[in-house]
């Protein structure tokens, strides 16, 4: 039973094989493939990627008021004002405009 545990939990399985060893990579066919791979990785851009600029109405609003260090309570105030404006508009359309110049009931 102890040999089973030793085989199952040996450190040999945790260490990956040395794929880039000189003895494993020798050969003209593999040299060309490795050369293509090296050229591919040389052409990749280096350094950090610039953050994309926000686009669209909501993207710019989110970047200005919600994301990063400039986060504020302004979106909550905008929401409260928007709900008030929509509610007043609905009230005016369905009730208040009919009583503008007429005697109230």
C-alpha positions, 0 to 999 in steps of 0.5 A, spaced: 500 500 500 505 504 501 508 503 494 501 506 491 502 512 495 509 513 493 507 512 486 501 517 486 504 522 490 511 522 488 514 529 486 516 526 479 509 527 476 509 535 479 515 537 475 514 538 467 519 535 462 524 539 460 521 540 453 526 545 451 532 541 452 538 541 446 537 534 446 530 534 445 530 540 440 535 537 435 533 536 428 533 540 422 525 540 421 524 542 429 529 548 428 525 551 422 519 550 427 522 553 433 525 559 428 518 561 426 515 560 433 521 565 436 519 570 430 512 570 432 514 572 439 519 577 437 513 580 433 508 581 439 508 588 442 511 589 448 509 593 454 503 594 457 496 595 453 493 602 453 486 602 456 481 603 451 477 610 451 470 609 453 465 610 447 458 611 447 453 615 451 453 610 457 461 608 457 463 616 457 458 617 463 461 611 467 468 613 466 466 620 468 462 619 474 462 611 476 469 608 475 476 610 478 478 615 483 473 620 480 467 616 483 461 620 486 454 620 488 452 624 482 449 618 478 444 617 484 442 625 484 441 624 476 437 618 477 433 622 483 432 628 478 430 623 472 425 620 476 422 626 478 422 629 471 419 623 468 413 623 474 412 630 473 411 630 466 406 624 466 402 628 471 402 634 467 400 630 461 394 626 464 392 631 469 395 638 470 394 640 463 387 639 463 386 644 469 390 649 466 385 655 464 379 651 467 376 651 474 378 645 478 373 640 480 
